[in-house]
Amino acid sequence: MSFLLTLLTLGALIAFLSIVIVQQGTVAVITIFGKYTRVLTPGLNFKIPFIEMIYRRISIQNRSVELAFQAITADQANVNFKAMLVYSVLNQAEETIKNVAFKFIDEASFMQALIRTIEGSIRSFVATKRQAEILSLRSEIIEHVKAQLDTLLESWGYHLTDLQLNDIAFDEVIMRSMAQVVASSNLKAAAENEGQALLITKTKAAEADGNAIKISAEAEKTAAQLRGQGVALFREEVAKGMAESAKVMTAADLDASLILFSIWTEAIKHFAENGRGNTIFLDGSTGGMEKTMQQLLAVEQMNTAGASKRQTQ
């Protein structure tokens, strides 16, 4: 009876040790006496107790790790990087799982190799660039790292899913100097814009002044022409009136100097009526009137001679 109980107990223990449950998103690597044998997929599996051993359980899900390191640019500026790496097992093929299980002695060794490889790739890229270029080269840095790591990670059985540079920062002294450069550039741009605005304002004001002067000059020119035309018409009408008066007086056998005398008296009357308080000095003596009459007669003779000459021509 005890022997039977022992056999039942031993059978239950063997059955229990034969059952292997593999969680979803995980595979189990089986070895026999340390040598790789096969891979158990998710679900209920069986193995030979005491002979087959589970060497390692490998997650085929995405995994992430955060990195923080420093690099130096070509102009000797320290750059602090914070990155997040997302990676996973390349696929569930047997050869891939063997690489993941046996390439590194443990997970910690793999992580160390992966992190140092990424840091070295970024540092080698940054070392060829200047400080002012780094902030604008985020995507180029990521592409450079992926191009260098893809083949290497595949040989390890992994795939680089994503690499994000969450933060790129310089030392505090450099950050202050960069802020001063940006501030001075903004001030320079503002000063240039203000200068351009002032230049445009002054140019427009000068153009407006020039246009005003031009318009005023054109108006003055037009007014002067009109005044000249008015004076010329006035003189023409006076000349016509004097000519008609001279003809009448000649027909009446009167002295033409009476016309000049009449003009003289009319002028004095006009001065008196329209003077508006202004003082006009005239020689009202007999000799003065005679002198003035002689001057008017001389002018009349010159006009008559000029008219005759024009008619002759």
VOPAKE-853406 format. One record per residue (C-alpha): x, y negated, z negated; residue in one letter; residue number from 1. Coordinates in Angstrom, 1 decimal, padded with zeros to 4 digits. Layout:
     xx     yy     zz residuo num
      X      Y      Z       a NUM
...
END
This chain:
     xx     yy     zz residuo num
  000.0  000.0  000.0       m   1
  002.8 -002.4 -000.9       s   2
  004.6 -001.4  002.3       f   3
  001.6 -002.3  004.4       l   4
  001.2 -005.6  002.6       l   5
  004.9 -006.3  003.3       t   6
  004.4 -005.6  007.0       l   7
  001.4 -007.8  007.2       l   8
  003.3 -010.6  005.4       t   9
  006.2 -010.2  007.7       l  10
  004.0 -010.2  010.8       g  11
  002.2 -013.3  009.7       a  12
  005.6 -015.0  009.1       l  13
  006.9 -014.0  012.5       i  14
  003.7 -015.2  014.2       a  15
  003.9 -018.5  012.3       f  16
  007.6 -018.9  013.3       l  17
  006.7 -018.1  016.9       s  18
  004.2 -020.9  017.3       i  19
  005.6 -024.3  018.5       v  20
  003.3 -027.3  018.8       i  21
  004.7 -030.1  021.0       v  22
  003.1 -033.6  020.6       q  23
  001.8 -035.6  023.6       q  24
  004.6 -037.8  025.1       g  25
  007.3 -035.4  023.8       t  26
  009.2 -032.4  025.1       v  27
  011.2 -029.9  023.1       a  28
  014.5 -028.4  024.3       v  29
  015.0 -024.7  023.4       i  30
  018.4 -023.1  023.0       t  31
  019.5 -019.5  022.3       i  32
  022.6 -019.3  020.1       f  33
  023.4 -022.9  021.1       g  34
  022.9 -022.4  024.8       k  35
  020.2 -024.3  026.7       y  36
  017.3 -022.0  027.7       t  37
  014.1 -023.9  028.6       r  38
  011.9 -027.0  027.9       v  39
  008.6 -026.8  026.1       l  40
  005.9 -029.2  027.3       t  41
  003.2 -030.9  025.2       p  42
  000.7 -028.5  023.6       g  43
  000.8 -025.0  022.1       l  44
  004.0 -023.0  022.9       n  45
  005.6 -019.9  021.7       f  46
  009.3 -019.0  021.0       k  47
  011.2 -016.0  019.8       i  48
  011.7 -016.4  016.1       p  49
  015.2 -016.5  014.7       f  50
  016.6 -016.4  018.3       i  51
  015.2 -019.4  020.1       e  52
  015.8 -022.6  018.3       m  53
  014.4 -026.1  018.9       i  54
  017.6 -028.1  019.6       y  55
  015.9 -031.5  020.1       r  56
  012.6 -033.1  020.5       r  57
  012.7 -035.9  023.2       i  58
  010.2 -038.7  023.6       s  59
  009.3 -039.5  027.2       i  60
  007.4 -042.6  026.2       q  61
  008.7 -046.2  026.6       n  62
  011.1 -047.3  023.9       r  63
  012.3 -050.8  023.1       s  64
  015.2 -052.4  021.3       v  65
  016.2 -056.0  020.5       e  66
  019.7 -057.3  021.2       l  67
  021.5 -060.3  019.9       a  68
  025.0 -061.2  021.1       f  69
  027.3 -064.0  022.2       q  70
  029.0 -064.7  025.5       a  71
  031.5 -067.4  026.7       i  72
  031.1 -069.4  029.9       t  73
  033.9 -070.3  032.4       a  74
  034.2 -073.7  030.7       d  75
  034.6 -072.1  027.2       q  76
  031.1 -072.8  025.9       a  77
  029.6 -070.2  023.5       n  78
  026.1 -068.9  024.6       v  79
  023.9 -067.0  022.2       n  80
  021.6 -064.4  023.7       f  81
  018.5 -062.7  022.3       k  82
  017.1 -060.0  024.6       a  83
  014.6 -057.2  024.5       m  84
  015.3 -053.9  026.4       l  85
  012.5 -051.5  027.4       v  86
  013.7 -048.1  028.6       y  87
  012.3 -044.5  029.0       s  88
  013.3 -041.0  030.1       v  89
  013.5 -041.0  033.9       l  90
  011.1 -038.1  034.4       n  91
  010.2 -034.7  033.0       q  92
  012.4 -032.7  035.4       a  93
  014.5 -030.0  033.8       e  94
  017.8 -031.5  034.9       e  95
  016.8 -034.9  033.6       t  96
  015.8 -033.5  030.2       i  97
  019.1 -031.6  030.0       k  98
  021.0 -034.9  030.6       n  99
  019.1 -036.7  027.9       v 100
  019.6 -033.8  025.4       a 101
  023.3 -033.1  026.0       f 102
  025.0 -036.3  027.4       k 103
  025.3 -037.8  023.9       f 104
  025.9 -036.2  020.6       i 105
  022.9 -038.0  019.1       d 106
  020.5 -040.9  019.7       e 107
  022.7 -043.4  017.8       a 108
  025.6 -042.8  020.2       s 109
  023.3 -043.3  023.2       f 110
  022.0 -046.6  021.8       m 111
  025.4 -047.8  021.1       q 112
  026.6 -047.1  024.6       a 113
  023.5 -048.7  026.1       l 114
  023.7 -051.9  024.1       i 115
  027.4 -052.3  024.7       r 116
  027.0 -051.7  028.4       t 117
  024.3 -054.4  028.6       i 118
  026.3 -056.9  026.6       e 119
  029.4 -056.3  028.7       g 120
  027.4 -056.8  031.9       s 121
  025.9 -060.1  030.8       i 122
  029.2 -061.3  029.4       r 123
  031.0 -060.6  032.7       s 124
  028.4 -062.5  034.6       f 125
  028.3 -065.5  032.2       v 126
  032.1 -065.7  032.3       a 127
  032.0 -066.7  036.0       t 128
  029.4 -069.5  035.4       k 129
  029.6 -073.0  033.9       r 130
  027.7 -074.1  030.8       q 131
  025.3 -076.3  032.9       a 132
  024.3 -073.4  035.1       e 133
  023.4 -070.8  032.5       i 134
  019.9 -072.0  031.6       l 135
  018.7 -071.9  035.2       s 136
  020.2 -068.5  035.9       l 137
  017.9 -066.4  033.6       r 138
  016.4 -064.3  036.4       s 139
  019.8 -063.9  038.1       e 140
  021.3 -062.5  034.9       i 141
  018.6 -060.0  034.6       i 142
  018.9 -058.9  038.2       e 143
  022.7 -058.6  037.7       h 144
  022.3 -056.3  034.7       v 145
  019.7 -054.1  036.3       k 146
  021.8 -053.7  039.4       a 147
  024.7 -052.5  037.3       q 148
  022.7 -050.3  034.9       l 149
  020.3 -048.5  037.2       d 150
  022.7 -045.9  038.5       t 151
  024.5 -045.4  035.2       l 152
  021.2 -044.9  033.2       l 153
  020.0 -042.4  035.8       e 154
  023.1 -040.3  035.3       s 155
  022.2 -040.3  031.6       w 156
  018.6 -039.3  032.3       g 157
  017.0 -042.7  031.5       y 158
  015.4 -045.6  033.5       h 159
  015.6 -049.3  032.6       l 160
  012.0 -050.4  032.7       t 161
  012.4 -054.1  031.7       d 162
  015.0 -056.5  030.3       l 163
  013.9 -059.9  028.9       q 164
  016.1 -062.7  027.8       l 165
  013.9 -064.2  025.1       n 166
  016.3 -066.9  024.0       d 167
  019.4 -068.5  025.5       i 168
  021.0 -071.1  023.1       a 169
  024.3 -072.9  022.8       f 170
  026.2 -073.9  019.7       d 171
  024.7 -076.9  017.9       e 172
  027.4 -079.3  019.0       v 173
  026.9 -078.3  022.6       i 174
  023.1 -078.6  022.2       m 175
  023.5 -082.2  020.9       r 176
  025.8 -083.1  023.7       s 177
  023.4 -081.6  026.3       m 178
  020.5 -083.6  024.7       a 179
  022.6 -086.8  024.9       q 180
  023.4 -086.1  028.6       v 181
  019.7 -085.5  029.3       v 182
  018.7 -088.7  027.4       a 183
  021.3 -090.8  029.2       s 184
  020.2 -089.3  032.6       s 185
  016.6 -090.3  031.7       n 186
  017.7 -093.8  030.7       l 187
  019.7 -094.1  033.9       k 188
  016.7 -093.0  036.0       a 189
  014.4 -095.4  034.1       a 190
  016.9 -098.3  034.7       a 191
  017.1 -097.4  038.4       e 192
  013.3 -097.3  038.7       n 193
  013.0 -100.6  036.8       e 194
  015.6 -102.1  039.0       g 195
  013.8 -100.9  042.1       q 196
  010.5 -102.2  040.8       a 197
  012.1 -105.6  040.0       l 198
  013.7 -105.7  043.4       l 199
  010.4 -104.9  045.1       i 200
  008.6 -107.6  043.0       t 201
  011.2 -110.3  043.8       k 202
  011.2 -109.3  047.5       t 203
  007.5 -109.5  047.7       k 204
  007.5 -112.9  045.8       a 205
  010.2 -114.2  048.2       a 206
  008.2 -113.0  051.2       e 207
  005.1 -114.7  049.8       a 208
  007.1 -117.9  049.2       d 209
  008.5 -117.7  052.7       g 210
  005.1 -117.1  054.2       n 211
  003.7 -120.0  052.2       a 212
  006.5 -122.3  053.4       i 213
  006.0 -121.1  056.9       k 214
  002.2 -121.7  056.8       i 215
  002.8 -125.1  055.2       s 216
  005.3 -126.0  057.9       a 217
  003.0 -124.9  060.6       e 218
  000.2 -126.9  059.1       a 219
  002.4 -130.0  058.8       e 220
  003.5 -129.5  062.3       k 221
 -000.1 -129.3  063.5       t 222
 -001.0 -132.3  061.4       a 223
  001.9 -134.3  062.8       a 224
  000.9 -133.4  066.3       q 225
 -002.6 -134.4  065.6       l 226
 -001.5 -137.7  064.0       r 227
  000.8 -138.3  067.0       g 228
 -002.0 -137.6  069.4       q 229
 -004.3 -139.9  067.4       g 230
 -001.8 -142.7  067.5       v 231
 -001.2 -142.2  071.2       a 232
 -005.0 -142.3  071.9       l 233
 -005.3 -145.3  069.7       f 234
 -002.5 -147.1  071.6       r 235
 -004.0 -146.0  074.9       e 236
 -007.4 -147.4  073.9       e 237
 -005.8 -150.7  072.7       v 238
 -003.9 -150.9  075.9       a 239
 -007.1 -150.4  077.9       k 240
 -008.9 -153.0  075.8       g 241
 -006.2 -155.5  076.3       m 242
 -006.0 -154.8  080.0       a 243
 -009.8 -155.4  080.3       e 244
 -009.6 -158.5  078.2       s 245
 -006.7 -159.8  080.3       a 246
 -008.7 -159.2  083.5       k 247
 -011.7 -161.1  082.1       v 248
 -009.5 -164.0  080.9       m 249
 -007.7 -164.2  084.2       t 250
 -011.0 -164.3  086.0       a 251
 -012.1 -167.1  083.7       a 252
 -008.8 -168.9  084.3       d 253
 -007.8 -168.7  080.6       l 254
 -004.5 -168.3  079.0       d 255
 -003.8 -164.6  078.1       a 256
 -002.0 -165.7  074.9       s 257
 -005.5 -166.2  073.5       l 258
 -005.8 -162.4  073.4       i 259
 -002.7 -162.1  071.4       l 260
 -003.9 -164.8  069.1       f 261
 -007.2 -163.0  068.6       s 262
 -005.3 -159.7  067.8       i 263
 -003.1 -161.6  065.3       w 264
 -006.1 -163.1  063.5       t 265
 -007.9 -159.7  063.5       e 266
 -004.9 -158.1  062.0       a 267
 -004.7 -160.7  059.2       i 268
 -008.4 -160.2  058.6       k 269
 -007.9 -156.4  058.4       h 270
 -005.0 -156.8  056.0       f 271
 -007.1 -158.9  053.7       a 272
 -010.1 -156.6  053.8       e 273
 -008.3 -153.3  053.3       n 274
 -005.2 -154.2  051.4       g 275
 -006.6 -152.8  048.0       r 276
 -004.4 -155.0  045.9       g 277
 -001.2 -154.5  047.9       n 278
  000.9 -157.5  048.6       t 279
  001.8 -158.2  052.2       i 280
  004.0 -161.2  053.1       f 281
  003.2 -162.9  056.4       l 282
  004.6 -166.2  057.7       d 283
  001.4 -168.2  058.1       g 284
  003.2 -171.5  059.2       s 285
  002.7 -172.9  062.7       t 286
  006.3 -172.0  063.6       g 287
  005.9 -168.5  062.2       g 288
  002.7 -168.0  064.2       m 289
  004.4 -169.2  067.3       e 290
  007.3 -166.9  066.7       k 291
  005.0 -163.9  066.2       t 292
  003.0 -164.9  069.3       m 293
  006.2 -165.0  071.4       q 294
  007.2 -161.5  070.1       q 295
  003.7 -160.1  071.0       l 296
  003.9 -161.7  074.4       l 297
  007.3 -160.1  075.0       a 298
  005.9 -156.7  074.1       v 299
  003.0 -157.3  076.4       e 300
  005.3 -158.3  079.2       q 301
  007.4 -155.2  078.7       m 302
  004.3 -153.0  078.8       n 303
  003.1 -154.7  082.0       t 304
  006.5 -154.3  083.7       a 305
  006.6 -150.7  082.7       g 306
  003.1 -150.0  084.1       a 307
  004.0 -151.7  087.4       s 308
  007.1 -149.7  087.7       k 309
  005.2 -146.4  087.2       r 310
  002.6 -147.4  089.8       q 311
  005.4 -148.2  092.3       t 312
  007.0 -144.9  091.7       q 313
END
